[in-house]
Amino acid sequence: MDIQSVKSFQEFNEERFTKRIIFKKGESTAFVLNFLPGQQLPAHKHPGSEVFLYVICGNGTFTIDGNEKAVEQFDLFHCSGEEELTFVNNGESPLSLYVVLSKIPSELYSKNI
C-alpha cells in the first residue's frame, strides 16, 4: 500500500504550470497539474491511453477535439488518449487537476516538469 496526500503535490510556479508525479505503477501514472490564473496546457494527445481528470480546486476550460467545456472544483471526466486536449486556467484562483493515465504512452509523460 502507498498513501500520499495530494496537497503535498500542489506546487505552483509563476513562470509555468507544474506537473508532480504521485504514482507510477506498471503502465499507469497519476499526477497533479497545477496552474496559476492565465496558465495553460498546450494541445496534446495520449495515444494508447485513457485519461481521467479530476478538478481538485479552481475552475478553467478544457478544449477536447475543438469542443470547449468549462470545469470547476469537483468535476470529474474522462477522455480518450486519441482526443486532442488543451486546458487554460481562466479563473481568478490557482487550479489543480488530479490526472490518471491508464497506460503510459511514453516515459516522457511520467516525469515532473
ChimeraX attribute file (.defattr): number of C-alpha atoms within 10 A of each C-alpha:
attribute: neighborCount
match mode: 1-to-1
recipient: residues
	/A:1	2
	/A:2	5
	/A:3	7
	/A:4	9
	/A:5	8
	/A:6	15
	/A:7	10
	/A:8	10
	/A:9	19
	/A:10	20
	/A:11	15
	/A:12	17
	/A:13	11
	/A:14	10
	/A:15	9
	/A:16	15
	/A:17	21
	/A:18	21
	/A:19	24
	/A:20	20
	/A:21	18
	/A:22	22
	/A:23	15
	/A:24	15
	/A:25	11
	/A:26	9
	/A:27	12
	/A:28	16
	/A:29	19
	/A:30	19
	/A:31	23
	/A:32	26
	/A:33	24
	/A:34	25
	/A:35	30
	/A:36	23
	/A:37	18
	/A:38	15
	/A:39	22
	/A:40	19
	/A:41	16
	/A:42	11
	/A:43	13
	/A:44	13
	/A:45	19
	/A:46	20
	/A:47	16
	/A:48	15
	/A:49	19
	/A:50	19
	/A:51	20
	/A:52	18
	/A:53	19
	/A:54	19
	/A:55	21
	/A:56	21
	/A:57	17
	/A:58	21
	/A:59	24
	/A:60	25
	/A:61	17
	/A:62	19
	/A:63	16
	/A:64	18
	/A:65	13
	/A:66	11
	/A:67	9
	/A:68	13
	/A:69	11
	/A:70	14
	/A:71	17
	/A:72	16
	/A:73	15
	/A:74	13
	/A:75	14
	/A:76	15
	/A:77	12
	/A:78	12
	/A:79	16
	/A:80	17
	/A:81	20
	/A:82	15
	/A:83	18
	/A:84	18
	/A:85	21
	/A:86	18
	/A:87	19
	/A:88	20
	/A:89	25
	/A:90	19
	/A:91	16
	/A:92	12
	/A:93	14
	/A:94	19
	/A:95	26
	/A:96	27
	/A:97	25
	/A:98	23
	/A:99	22
	/A:100	22
	/A:101	23
	/A:102	18
	/A:103	18
	/A:104	22
	/A:105	18
	/A:106	11
	/A:107	7
	/A:108	9
	/A:109	15
	/A:110	20
	/A:111	12
	/A:112	13
	/A:113	12
